[in-house]
Amino acid sequence: MELILKGKLENVFKAKDFVNKNGEVESKGKWQLQFMEKVEGEDGFQMVIHKVSIPDSKSVFYREKIGEDVEVPVKAFSSKGKVIYYGV
């Protein structure tokens, strides 16, 4: 199954590397796409930031699309009651 997220791309950035307590890099930071969503709640509207990690090979394509509406093929999983999306 393939899911597609659609939205206006606000930013593309590389997340920080994960460094353990010994100061060693355990995993390199991944490229992230950032989207803003206006969500209506009981107290009015609020802006929610969504981040989607993508493979390094796709970062160049999306960096040229900042400010535009994009479609991102993703997969999803659940962690601590939240749905997490990642680009494929």
PDB file of N, CA, C and O in Angstrom:
ATOM      1  N   MET A   1       0.843  -1.162   0.000  1.00  0.00           N
ATOM      2  CA  MET A   1       0.000   0.000   0.000  1.00  0.00           C
ATOM      3  C   MET A   1       0.898   1.238   0.000  1.00  0.00           C
ATOM      4  O   MET A   1       1.934   1.275   0.663  1.00  0.00           O
ATOM      5  N   GLU A   2       0.474   2.241  -0.756  1.00  0.00           N
ATOM      6  CA  GLU A   2       1.232   3.490  -0.825  1.00  0.00           C
ATOM      7  C   GLU A   2       0.362   4.633  -0.334  1.00  0.00           C
ATOM      8  O   GLU A   2      -0.793   4.761  -0.742  1.00  0.00           O
ATOM      9  N   LEU A   3       0.910   5.459   0.536  1.00  0.00           N
ATOM     10  CA  LEU A   3       0.235   6.656   1.016  1.00  0.00           C
ATOM     11  C   LEU A   3       0.929   7.863   0.414  1.00  0.00           C
ATOM     12  O   LEU A   3       2.141   7.848   0.201  1.00  0.00           O
ATOM     13  N   ILE A   4       0.165   8.906   0.139  1.00  0.00           N
ATOM     14  CA  ILE A   4       0.713  10.144  -0.398  1.00  0.00           C
ATOM     15  C   ILE A   4       0.299  11.288   0.525  1.00  0.00           C
ATOM     16  O   ILE A   4      -0.889  11.492   0.771  1.00  0.00           O
ATOM     17  N   LEU A   5       1.274  12.028   1.029  1.00  0.00           N
ATOM     18  CA  LEU A   5       0.982  13.241   1.791  1.00  0.00           C
ATOM     19  C   LEU A   5       1.095  14.418   0.843  1.00  0.00           C
ATOM     20  O   LEU A   5       2.050  14.513   0.071  1.00  0.00           O
ATOM     21  N   LYS A   6       0.121  15.313   0.899  1.00  0.00           N
ATOM     22  CA  LYS A   6       0.122  16.496   0.053  1.00  0.00           C
ATOM     23  C   LYS A   6       0.108  17.722   0.952  1.00  0.00           C
ATOM     24  O   LYS A   6      -0.606  17.760   1.954  1.00  0.00           O
ATOM     25  N   GLY A   7       0.894  18.712   0.592  1.00  0.00           N
ATOM     26  CA  GLY A   7       0.894  19.944   1.366  1.00  0.00           C
ATOM     27  C   GLY A   7       1.928  20.919   0.863  1.00  0.00           C
ATOM     28  O   GLY A   7       2.732  20.601  -0.013  1.00  0.00           O
ATOM     29  N   LYS A   8       1.897  22.129   1.435  1.00  0.00           N
ATOM     30  CA  LYS A   8       2.861  23.160   1.068  1.00  0.00           C
ATOM     31  C   LYS A   8       4.134  22.937   1.874  1.00  0.00           C
ATOM     32  O   LYS A   8       4.113  22.927   3.105  1.00  0.00           O
ATOM     33  N   LEU A   9       5.231  22.761   1.168  1.00  0.00           N
ATOM     34  CA  LEU A   9       6.522  22.508   1.792  1.00  0.00           C
ATOM     35  C   LEU A   9       7.090  23.810   2.342  1.00  0.00           C
ATOM     36  O   LEU A   9       7.333  24.754   1.590  1.00  0.00           O
ATOM     37  N   GLU A  10       7.302  23.858   3.655  1.00  0.00           N
ATOM     38  CA  GLU A  10       7.801  25.066   4.312  1.00  0.00           C
ATOM     39  C   GLU A  10       9.324  25.084   4.430  1.00  0.00           C
ATOM     40  O   GLU A  10       9.944  26.142   4.325  1.00  0.00           O
ATOM     41  N   ASN A  11       9.930  23.907   4.650  1.00  0.00           N
ATOM     42  CA  ASN A  11      11.369  23.879   4.893  1.00  0.00           C
ATOM     43  C   ASN A  11      11.903  22.476   4.644  1.00  0.00           C
ATOM     44  O   ASN A  11      11.171  21.492   4.748  1.00  0.00           O
ATOM     45  N   VAL A  12      13.192  22.399   4.313  1.00  0.00           N
ATOM     46  CA  VAL A  12      13.914  21.134   4.188  1.00  0.00           C
ATOM     47  C   VAL A  12      15.201  21.314   4.983  1.00  0.00           C
ATOM     48  O   VAL A  12      15.942  22.272   4.760  1.00  0.00           O
ATOM     49  N   PHE A  13      15.470  20.398   5.909  1.00  0.00           N
ATOM     50  CA  PHE A  13      16.675  20.535   6.727  1.00  0.00           C
ATOM     51  C   PHE A  13      17.192  19.163   7.124  1.00  0.00           C
ATOM     52  O   PHE A  13      16.483  18.160   7.042  1.00  0.00           O
ATOM     53  N   LYS A  14      18.444  19.147   7.555  1.00  0.00           N
ATOM     54  CA  LYS A  14      19.062  17.907   8.023  1.00  0.00           C
ATOM     55  C   LYS A  14      19.037  17.920   9.544  1.00  0.00           C
ATOM     56  O   LYS A  14      19.531  18.859  10.167  1.00  0.00           O
ATOM     57  N   ALA A  15      18.466  16.885  10.142  1.00  0.00           N
ATOM     58  CA  ALA A  15      18.383  16.783  11.597  1.00  0.00           C
ATOM     59  C   ALA A  15      19.780  16.540  12.172  1.00  0.00           C
ATOM     60  O   ALA A  15      20.684  16.085  11.470  1.00  0.00           O
ATOM     61  N   LYS A  16      19.937  16.846  13.441  1.00  0.00           N
ATOM     62  CA  LYS A  16      21.219  16.637  14.117  1.00  0.00           C
ATOM     63  C   LYS A  16      21.521  15.147  14.238  1.00  0.00           C
ATOM     64  O   LYS A  16      20.614  14.316  14.309  1.00  0.00           O
ATOM     65  N   ASP A  17      22.813  14.827  14.259  1.00  0.00           N
ATOM     66  CA  ASP A  17      23.231  13.452  14.508  1.00  0.00           C
ATOM     67  C   ASP A  17      22.869  13.070  15.942  1.00  0.00           C
ATOM     68  O   ASP A  17      22.853  13.921  16.831  1.00  0.00           O
ATOM     69  N   PHE A  18      22.576  11.778  16.164  1.00  0.00           N
ATOM     70  CA  PHE A  18      22.327  11.302  17.523  1.00  0.00           C
ATOM     71  C   PHE A  18      23.664  10.932  18.140  1.00  0.00           C
ATOM     72  O   PHE A  18      24.373  10.056  17.646  1.00  0.00           O
ATOM     73  N   VAL A  19      23.997  11.618  19.235  1.00  0.00           N
ATOM     74  CA  VAL A  19      25.264  11.387  19.933  1.00  0.00           C
ATOM     75  C   VAL A  19      24.948  10.770  21.285  1.00  0.00           C
ATOM     76  O   VAL A  19      24.125  11.297  22.034  1.00  0.00           O
ATOM     77  N   ASN A  20      25.609   9.639  21.605  1.00  0.00           N
ATOM     78  CA  ASN A  20      25.348   8.984  22.889  1.00  0.00           C
ATOM     79  C   ASN A  20      26.077   9.712  24.019  1.00  0.00           C
ATOM     80  O   ASN A  20      26.778  10.696  23.780  1.00  0.00           O
ATOM     81  N   LYS A  21      25.905   9.222  25.253  1.00  0.00           N
ATOM     82  CA  LYS A  21      26.482   9.897  26.413  1.00  0.00           C
ATOM     83  C   LYS A  21      28.009   9.869  26.426  1.00  0.00           C
ATOM     84  O   LYS A  21      28.631  10.626  27.171  1.00  0.00           O
ATOM     85  N   ASN A  22      28.621   9.006  25.612  1.00  0.00           N
ATOM     86  CA  ASN A  22      30.080   8.954  25.498  1.00  0.00           C
ATOM     87  C   ASN A  22      30.604   9.902  24.422  1.00  0.00           C
ATOM     88  O   ASN A  22      31.808   9.968  24.175  1.00  0.00           O
ATOM     89  N   GLY A  23      29.688  10.638  23.782  1.00  0.00           N
ATOM     90  CA  GLY A  23      30.087  11.580  22.747  1.00  0.00           C
ATOM     91  C   GLY A  23      30.287  10.957  21.376  1.00  0.00           C
ATOM     92  O   GLY A  23      30.814  11.605  20.472  1.00  0.00           O
ATOM     93  N   GLU A  24      29.868   9.699  21.211  1.00  0.00           N
ATOM     94  CA  GLU A  24      30.024   9.012  19.928  1.00  0.00           C
ATOM     95  C   GLU A  24      28.745   9.156  19.105  1.00  0.00           C
ATOM     96  O   GLU A  24      27.638   9.085  19.639  1.00  0.00           O
ATOM     97  N   VAL A  25      28.913   9.357  17.808  1.00  0.00           N
ATOM     98  CA  VAL A  25      27.758   9.456  16.913  1.00  0.00           C
ATOM     99  C   VAL A  25      27.213   8.053  16.669  1.00  0.00           C
ATOM    100  O   VAL A  25      27.895   7.201  16.101  1.00  0.00           O
ATOM    101  N   GLU A  26      25.976   7.826  17.103  1.00  0.00           N
ATOM    102  CA  GLU A  26      25.347   6.510  16.923  1.00  0.00           C
ATOM    103  C   GLU A  26      24.579   6.434  15.616  1.00  0.00           C
ATOM    104  O   GLU A  26      24.529   5.379  14.984  1.00  0.00           O
ATOM    105  N   SER A  27      23.978   7.545  15.204  1.00  0.00           N
ATOM    106  CA  SER A  27      23.292   7.558  13.913  1.00  0.00           C
ATOM    107  C   SER A  27      23.318   8.979  13.345  1.00  0.00           C
ATOM    108  O   SER A  27      23.183   9.965  14.068  1.00  0.00           O
ATOM    109  N   LYS A  28      23.493   9.043  12.047  1.00  0.00           N
ATOM    110  CA  LYS A  28      23.531  10.325  11.350  1.00  0.00           C
ATOM    111  C   LYS A  28      22.127  10.916  11.266  1.00  0.00           C
ATOM    112  O   LYS A  28      21.140  10.187  11.168  1.00  0.00           O
ATOM    113  N   GLY A  29      22.050  12.235  11.305  1.00  0.00           N
ATOM    114  CA  GLY A  29      20.768  12.920  11.162  1.00  0.00           C
ATOM    115  C   GLY A  29      20.196  12.696   9.772  1.00  0.00           C
ATOM    116  O   GLY A  29      20.938  12.597   8.795  1.00  0.00           O
ATOM    117  N   LYS A  30      18.873  12.617   9.690  1.00  0.00           N
ATOM    118  CA  LYS A  30      18.200  12.395   8.412  1.00  0.00           C
ATOM    119  C   LYS A  30      17.647  13.711   7.876  1.00  0.00           C
ATOM    120  O   LYS A  30      17.423  14.660   8.627  1.00  0.00           O
ATOM    121  N   TRP A  31      17.432  13.750   6.571  1.00  0.00           N
ATOM    122  CA  TRP A  31      16.787  14.902   5.952  1.00  0.00           C
ATOM    123  C   TRP A  31      15.318  14.894   6.350  1.00  0.00           C
ATOM    124  O   TRP A  31      14.684  13.840   6.407  1.00  0.00           O
ATOM    125  N   GLN A  32      14.783  16.084   6.624  1.00  0.00           N
ATOM    126  CA  GLN A  32      13.407  16.240   7.068  1.00  0.00           C
ATOM    127  C   GLN A  32      12.691  17.252   6.182  1.00  0.00           C
ATOM    128  O   GLN A  32      13.260  18.276   5.803  1.00  0.00           O
ATOM    129  N   LEU A  33      11.445  16.955   5.861  1.00  0.00           N
ATOM    130  CA  LEU A  33      10.563  17.915   5.204  1.00  0.00           C
ATOM    131  C   LEU A  33       9.648  18.477   6.289  1.00  0.00           C
ATOM    132  O   LEU A  33       9.182  17.742   7.160  1.00  0.00           O
ATOM    133  N   GLN A  34       9.396  19.775   6.231  1.00  0.00           N
ATOM    134  CA  GLN A  34       8.571  20.415   7.252  1.00  0.00           C
ATOM    135  C   GLN A  34       7.346  21.052   6.601  1.00  0.00           C
ATOM    136  O   GLN A  34       7.453  21.799   5.628  1.00  0.00           O
ATOM    137  N   PHE A  35       6.181  20.736   7.164  1.00  0.00           N
ATOM    138  CA  PHE A  35       4.904  21.258   6.682  1.00  0.00           C
ATOM    139  C   PHE A  35       4.187  21.930   7.849  1.00  0.00           C
ATOM    140  O   PHE A  35       4.357  21.524   8.999  1.00  0.00           O
ATOM    141  N   MET A  36       3.378  22.966   7.557  1.00  0.00           N
ATOM    142  CA  MET A  36       2.542  23.620   8.567  1.00  0.00           C
ATOM    143  C   MET A  36       1.090  23.311   8.226  1.00  0.00           C
ATOM    144  O   MET A  36       0.699  23.298   7.059  1.00  0.00           O
ATOM    145  N   GLU A  37       0.301  23.062   9.264  1.00  0.00           N
ATOM    146  CA  GLU A  37      -1.129  22.802   9.072  1.00  0.00           C
ATOM    147  C   GLU A  37      -1.916  23.664  10.046  1.00  0.00           C
ATOM    148  O   GLU A  37      -1.566  23.763  11.222  1.00  0.00           O
ATOM    149  N   LYS A  38      -2.967  24.279   9.557  1.00  0.00           N
ATOM    150  CA  LYS A  38      -3.859  25.066  10.401  1.00  0.00           C
ATOM    151  C   LYS A  38      -4.955  24.133  10.895  1.00  0.00           C
ATOM    152  O   LYS A  38      -5.745  23.625  10.099  1.00  0.00           O
ATOM    153  N   VAL A  39      -5.007  23.903  12.212  1.00  0.00           N
ATOM    154  CA  VAL A  39      -5.935  22.956  12.805  1.00  0.00           C
ATOM    155  C   VAL A  39      -6.921  23.708  13.698  1.00  0.00           C
ATOM    156  O   VAL A  39      -6.531  24.534  14.523  1.00  0.00           O
ATOM    157  N   GLU A  40      -8.207  23.402  13.514  1.00  0.00           N
ATOM    158  CA  GLU A  40      -9.235  24.037  14.332  1.00  0.00           C
ATOM    159  C   GLU A  40      -9.507  23.182  15.560  1.00  0.00           C
ATOM    160  O   GLU A  40      -9.722  21.974  15.459  1.00  0.00           O
ATOM    161  N   GLY A  41      -9.492  23.822  16.714  1.00  0.00           N
ATOM    162  CA  GLY A  41      -9.787  23.135  17.966  1.00  0.00           C
ATOM    163  C   GLY A  41     -10.839  23.895  18.746  1.00  0.00           C
ATOM    164  O   GLY A  41     -11.438  24.838  18.229  1.00  0.00           O
ATOM    165  N   GLU A  42     -11.069  23.496  19.979  1.00  0.00           N
ATOM    166  CA  GLU A  42     -12.067  24.144  20.826  1.00  0.00           C
ATOM    167  C   GLU A  42     -11.741  25.611  21.087  1.00  0.00           C
ATOM    168  O   GLU A  42     -12.647  26.433  21.224  1.00  0.00           O
ATOM    169  N   ASP A  43     -10.461  25.942  21.156  1.00  0.00           N
ATOM    170  CA  ASP A  43     -10.032  27.304  21.463  1.00  0.00           C
ATOM    171  C   ASP A  43      -9.683  28.112  20.215  1.00  0.00           C
ATOM    172  O   ASP A  43      -9.019  29.143  20.316  1.00  0.00           O
ATOM    173  N   GLY A  44     -10.111  27.669  19.067  1.00  0.00           N
ATOM    174  CA  GLY A  44      -9.807  28.377  17.826  1.00  0.00           C
ATOM    175  C   GLY A  44      -8.798  27.612  16.989  1.00  0.00           C
ATOM    176  O   GLY A  44      -8.655  26.396  17.119  1.00  0.00           O
ATOM    177  N   PHE A  45      -8.103  28.341  16.130  1.00  0.00           N
ATOM    178  CA  PHE A  45      -7.140  27.717  15.228  1.00  0.00           C
ATOM    179  C   PHE A  45      -5.741  27.759  15.822  1.00  0.00           C
ATOM    180  O   PHE A  45      -5.391  28.678  16.563  1.00  0.00           O
ATOM    181  N   GLN A  46      -4.948  26.749  15.485  1.00  0.00           N
ATOM    182  CA  GLN A  46      -3.532  26.748  15.833  1.00  0.00           C
ATOM    183  C   GLN A  46      -2.747  26.152  14.679  1.00  0.00           C
ATOM    184  O   GLN A  46      -3.276  25.366  13.893  1.00  0.00           O
ATOM    185  N   MET A  47      -1.490  26.532  14.583  1.00  0.00           N
ATOM    186  CA  MET A  47      -0.616  25.996  13.547  1.00  0.00           C
ATOM    187  C   MET A  47       0.136  24.796  14.113  1.00  0.00           C
ATOM    188  O   MET A  47       0.699  24.862  15.206  1.00  0.00           O
ATOM    189  N   VAL A  48       0.139  23.700  13.358  1.00  0.00           N
ATOM    190  CA  VAL A  48       0.813  22.478  13.771  1.00  0.00           C
ATOM    191  C   VAL A  48       1.934  22.193  12.764  1.00  0.00           C
ATOM    192  O   VAL A  48       1.722  22.269  11.553  1.00  0.00           O
ATOM    193  N   ILE A  49       3.111  21.869  13.267  1.00  0.00           N
ATOM    194  CA  ILE A  49       4.249  21.544  12.406  1.00  0.00           C
ATOM    195  C   ILE A  49       4.321  20.031  12.243  1.00  0.00           C
ATOM    196  O   ILE A  49       4.274  19.286  13.223  1.00  0.00           O
ATOM    197  N   HIS A  50       4.436  19.589  11.002  1.00  0.00           N
ATOM    198  CA  HIS A  50       4.617  18.165  10.701  1.00  0.00           C
ATOM    199  C   HIS A  50       5.988  17.998  10.052  1.00  0.00           C
ATOM    200  O   HIS A  50       6.380  18.790   9.195  1.00  0.00           O
ATOM    201  N   LYS A  51       6.713  16.957  10.472  1.00  0.00           N
ATOM    202  CA  LYS A  51       8.000  16.644   9.865  1.00  0.00           C
ATOM    203  C   LYS A  51       7.961  15.230   9.313  1.00  0.00           C
ATOM    204  O   LYS A  51       7.411  14.319   9.932  1.00  0.00           O
ATOM    205  N   VAL A  52       8.558  15.061   8.131  1.00  0.00           N
ATOM    206  CA  VAL A  52       8.620  13.762   7.473  1.00  0.00           C
ATOM    207  C   VAL A  52      10.071  13.531   7.068  1.00  0.00           C
ATOM    208  O   VAL A  52      10.643  14.332   6.330  1.00  0.00           O
ATOM    209  N   SER A  53      10.674  12.433   7.549  1.00  0.00           N
ATOM    210  CA  SER A  53      12.038  12.125   7.135  1.00  0.00           C
ATOM    211  C   SER A  53      12.010  11.545   5.722  1.00  0.00           C
ATOM    212  O   SER A  53      11.056  10.875   5.326  1.00  0.00           O
ATOM    213  N   ILE A  54      13.072  11.817   4.977  1.00  0.00           N
ATOM    214  CA  ILE A  54      13.177  11.331   3.596  1.00  0.00           C
ATOM    215  C   ILE A  54      14.565  10.752   3.374  1.00  0.00           C
ATOM    216  O   ILE A  54      15.495  11.080   4.111  1.00  0.00           O
ATOM    217  N   PRO A  55      14.719   9.893   2.366  1.00  0.00           N
ATOM    218  CA  PRO A  55      16.041   9.368   2.031  1.00  0.00           C
ATOM    219  C   PRO A  55      16.958  10.502   1.541  1.00  0.00           C
ATOM    220  O   PRO A  55      16.497  11.457   0.916  1.00  0.00           O
ATOM    221  N   ASP A  56      18.246  10.383   1.832  1.00  0.00           N
ATOM    222  CA  ASP A  56      19.222  11.399   1.403  1.00  0.00           C
ATOM    223  C   ASP A  56      19.136  11.675  -0.093  1.00  0.00           C
ATOM    224  O   ASP A  56      19.292  12.817  -0.524  1.00  0.00           O
ATOM    225  N   SER A  57      18.890  10.638  -0.882  1.00  0.00           N
ATOM    226  CA  SER A  57      18.874  10.781  -2.339  1.00  0.00           C
ATOM    227  C   SER A  57      17.758  11.709  -2.836  1.00  0.00           C
ATOM    228  O   SER A  57      17.845  12.224  -3.951  1.00  0.00           O
ATOM    229  N   LYS A  58      16.717  11.930  -2.032  1.00  0.00           N
ATOM    230  CA  LYS A  58      15.595  12.770  -2.462  1.00  0.00           C
ATOM    231  C   LYS A  58      15.682  14.204  -1.942  1.00  0.00           C
ATOM    232  O   LYS A  58      14.840  15.036  -2.278  1.00  0.00           O
ATOM    233  N   SER A  59      16.694  14.499  -1.125  1.00  0.00           N
ATOM    234  CA  SER A  59      16.786  15.832  -0.518  1.00  0.00           C
ATOM    235  C   SER A  59      16.975  16.938  -1.552  1.00  0.00           C
ATOM    236  O   SER A  59      16.409  18.021  -1.402  1.00  0.00           O
ATOM    237  N   VAL A  60      17.752  16.686  -2.586  1.00  0.00           N
ATOM    238  CA  VAL A  60      18.002  17.709  -3.605  1.00  0.00           C
ATOM    239  C   VAL A  60      16.703  18.089  -4.311  1.00  0.00           C
ATOM    240  O   VAL A  60      16.448  19.271  -4.542  1.00  0.00           O
ATOM    241  N   PHE A  61      15.888  17.107  -4.654  1.00  0.00           N
ATOM    242  CA  PHE A  61      14.611  17.364  -5.333  1.00  0.00           C
ATOM    243  C   PHE A  61      13.722  18.269  -4.491  1.00  0.00           C
ATOM    244  O   PHE A  61      13.174  19.249  -4.995  1.00  0.00           O
ATOM    245  N   TYR A  62      13.576  17.943  -3.205  1.00  0.00           N
ATOM    246  CA  TYR A  62      12.656  18.707  -2.357  1.00  0.00           C
ATOM    247  C   TYR A  62      13.211  20.078  -1.976  1.00  0.00           C
ATOM    248  O   TYR A  62      12.429  21.002  -1.752  1.00  0.00           O
ATOM    249  N   ARG A  63      14.523  20.240  -1.896  1.00  0.00           N
ATOM    250  CA  ARG A  63      15.085  21.560  -1.572  1.00  0.00           C
ATOM    251  C   ARG A  63      14.711  22.590  -2.633  1.00  0.00           C
ATOM    252  O   ARG A  63      14.638  23.781  -2.331  1.00  0.00           O
ATOM    253  N   GLU A  64      14.475  22.159  -3.855  1.00  0.00           N
ATOM    254  CA  GLU A  64      14.076  23.062  -4.932  1.00  0.00           C
ATOM    255  C   GLU A  64      12.575  23.368  -4.908  1.00  0.00           C
ATOM    256  O   GLU A  64      12.110  24.198  -5.689  1.00  0.00           O
ATOM    257  N   LYS A  65      11.810  22.716  -4.027  1.00  0.00           N
ATOM    258  CA  LYS A  65      10.350  22.838  -4.002  1.00  0.00           C
ATOM    259  C   LYS A  65       9.822  23.622  -2.796  1.00  0.00           C
ATOM    260  O   LYS A  65       8.609  23.655  -2.585  1.00  0.00           O
ATOM    261  N   ILE A  66      10.681  24.247  -2.007  1.00  0.00           N
ATOM    262  CA  ILE A  66      10.230  24.994  -0.828  1.00  0.00           C
ATOM    263  C   ILE A  66       9.258  26.087  -1.265  1.00  0.00           C
ATOM    264  O   ILE A  66       9.524  26.831  -2.208  1.00  0.00           O
ATOM    265  N   GLY A  67       8.131  26.171  -0.566  1.00  0.00           N
ATOM    266  CA  GLY A  67       7.089  27.146  -0.878  1.00  0.00           C
ATOM    267  C   GLY A  67       6.044  26.636  -1.851  1.00  0.00           C
ATOM    268  O   GLY A  67       5.052  27.317  -2.113  1.00  0.00           O
ATOM    269  N   GLU A  68       6.256  25.451  -2.386  1.00  0.00           N
ATOM    270  CA  GLU A  68       5.321  24.878  -3.351  1.00  0.00           C
ATOM    271  C   GLU A  68       4.519  23.744  -2.715  1.00  0.00           C
ATOM    272  O   GLU A  68       4.917  23.187  -1.693  1.00  0.00           O
ATOM    273  N   ASP A  69       3.382  23.409  -3.334  1.00  0.00           N
ATOM    274  CA  ASP A  69       2.631  22.225  -2.932  1.00  0.00           C
ATOM    275  C   ASP A  69       3.339  21.006  -3.495  1.00  0.00           C
ATOM    276  O   ASP A  69       3.678  20.965  -4.678  1.00  0.00           O
ATOM    277  N   VAL A  70       3.563  20.005  -2.636  1.00  0.00           N
ATOM    278  CA  VAL A  70       4.260  18.788  -3.055  1.00  0.00           C
ATOM    279  C   VAL A  70       3.451  17.566  -2.640  1.00  0.00           C
ATOM    280  O   VAL A  70       2.591  17.634  -1.763  1.00  0.00           O
ATOM    281  N   GLU A  71       3.749  16.454  -3.288  1.00  0.00           N
ATOM    282  CA  GLU A  71       3.198  15.154  -2.933  1.00  0.00           C
ATOM    283  C   GLU A  71       4.368  14.268  -2.539  1.00  0.00           C
ATOM    284  O   GLU A  71       5.326  14.122  -3.299  1.00  0.00           O
ATOM    285  N   VAL A  72       4.291  13.672  -1.344  1.00  0.00           N
ATOM    286  CA  VAL A  72       5.386  12.865  -0.816  1.00  0.00           C
ATOM    287  C   VAL A  72       4.886  11.442  -0.589  1.00  0.00           C
ATOM    288  O   VAL A  72       3.991  11.231   0.230  1.00  0.00           O
ATOM    289  N   PRO A  73       5.451  10.455  -1.305  1.00  0.00           N
ATOM    290  CA  PRO A  73       5.085   9.062  -1.026  1.00  0.00           C
ATOM    291  C   PRO A  73       5.669   8.665   0.334  1.00  0.00           C
ATOM    292  O   PRO A  73       6.858   8.858   0.585  1.00  0.00           O
ATOM    293  N   VAL A  74       4.823   8.109   1.208  1.00  0.00           N
ATOM    294  CA  VAL A  74       5.251   7.785   2.569  1.00  0.00           C
ATOM    295  C   VAL A  74       4.757   6.410   3.000  1.00  0.00           C
ATOM    296  O   VAL A  74       3.880   5.811   2.378  1.00  0.00           O
ATOM    297  N   LYS A  75       5.344   5.943   4.071  1.00  0.00           N
ATOM    298  CA  LYS A  75       4.835   4.805   4.833  1.00  0.00           C
ATOM    299  C   LYS A  75       4.629   5.330   6.249  1.00  0.00           C
ATOM    300  O   LYS A  75       5.125   6.402   6.596  1.00  0.00           O
ATOM    301  N   ALA A  76       3.901   4.578   7.062  1.00  0.00           N
ATOM    302  CA  ALA A  76       3.572   5.061   8.399  1.00  0.00           C
ATOM    303  C   ALA A  76       3.714   3.938   9.419  1.00  0.00           C
ATOM    304  O   ALA A  76       3.624   2.754   9.094  1.00  0.00           O
ATOM    305  N   PHE A  77       3.940   4.353  10.671  1.00  0.00           N
ATOM    306  CA  PHE A  77       3.904   3.427  11.794  1.00  0.00           C
ATOM    307  C   PHE A  77       3.420   4.189  13.022  1.00  0.00           C
ATOM    308  O   PHE A  77       3.390   5.420  13.026  1.00  0.00           O
ATOM    309  N   SER A  78       3.047   3.463  14.048  1.00  0.00           N
ATOM    310  CA  SER A  78       2.541   4.083  15.268  1.00  0.00           C
ATOM    311  C   SER A  78       3.586   3.952  16.369  1.00  0.00           C
ATOM    312  O   SER A  78       4.188   2.894  16.549  1.00  0.00           O
ATOM    313  N   SER A  79       3.790   5.044  17.101  1.00  0.00           N
ATOM    314  CA  SER A  79       4.729   5.049  18.217  1.00  0.00           C
ATOM    315  C   SER A  79       4.127   5.873  19.350  1.00  0.00           C
ATOM    316  O   SER A  79       3.871   7.066  19.189  1.00  0.00           O
ATOM    317  N   LYS A  80       3.907   5.243  20.478  1.00  0.00           N
ATOM    318  CA  LYS A  80       3.363   5.912  21.664  1.00  0.00           C
ATOM    319  C   LYS A  80       2.051   6.634  21.354  1.00  0.00           C
ATOM    320  O   LYS A  80       1.809   7.738  21.841  1.00  0.00           O
ATOM    321  N   GLY A  81       1.209   5.997  20.539  1.00  0.00           N
ATOM    322  CA  GLY A  81      -0.094   6.557  20.229  1.00  0.00           C
ATOM    323  C   GLY A  81      -0.087   7.610  19.142  1.00  0.00           C
ATOM    324  O   GLY A  81      -1.137   8.183  18.851  1.00  0.00           O
ATOM    325  N   LYS A  82       1.060   7.892  18.526  1.00  0.00           N
ATOM    326  CA  LYS A  82       1.156   8.874  17.446  1.00  0.00           C
ATOM    327  C   LYS A  82       1.475   8.159  16.149  1.00  0.00           C
ATOM    328  O   LYS A  82       2.204   7.167  16.141  1.00  0.00           O
ATOM    329  N   VAL A  83       0.927   8.665  15.045  1.00  0.00           N
ATOM    330  CA  VAL A  83       1.263   8.119  13.735  1.00  0.00           C
ATOM    331  C   VAL A  83       2.465   8.896  13.211  1.00  0.00           C
ATOM    332  O   VAL A  83       2.454  10.127  13.177  1.00  0.00           O
ATOM    333  N   ILE A  84       3.497   8.171  12.804  1.00  0.00           N
ATOM    334  CA  ILE A  84       4.728   8.758  12.285  1.00  0.00           C
ATOM    335  C   ILE A  84       4.833   8.388  10.812  1.00  0.00           C
ATOM    336  O   ILE A  84       4.675   7.223  10.446  1.00  0.00           O
ATOM    337  N   TYR A  85       5.102   9.387   9.962  1.00  0.00           N
ATOM    338  CA  TYR A  85       5.277   9.156   8.533  1.00  0.00           C
ATOM    339  C   TYR A  85       6.741   9.294   8.166  1.00  0.00           C
ATOM    340  O   TYR A  85       7.460  10.110   8.742  1.00  0.00           O
ATOM    341  N   TYR A  86       7.181   8.489   7.200  1.00  0.00           N
ATOM    342  CA  TYR A  86       8.529   8.632   6.659  1.00  0.00           C
ATOM    343  C   TYR A  86       8.491   8.432   5.159  1.00  0.00           C
ATOM    344  O   TYR A  86       7.769   7.579   4.644  1.00  0.00           O
ATOM    345  N   GLY A  87       9.288   9.243   4.466  1.00  0.00           N
ATOM    346  CA  GLY A  87       9.305   9.204   3.007  1.00  0.00           C
ATOM    347  C   GLY A  87       9.996   7.963   2.480  1.00  0.00           C
ATOM    348  O   GLY A  87      10.925   7.433   3.089  1.00  0.00           O
ATOM    349  N   VAL A  88       9.517   7.517   1.337  1.00  0.00           N
ATOM    350  CA  VAL A  88      10.116   6.347   0.691  1.00  0.00           C
ATOM    351  C   VAL A  88      10.564   6.695  -0.707  1.00  0.00           C
ATOM    352  O   VAL A  88      11.095   5.841  -1.416  1.00  0.00           O
TER     353      VAL A  88
END
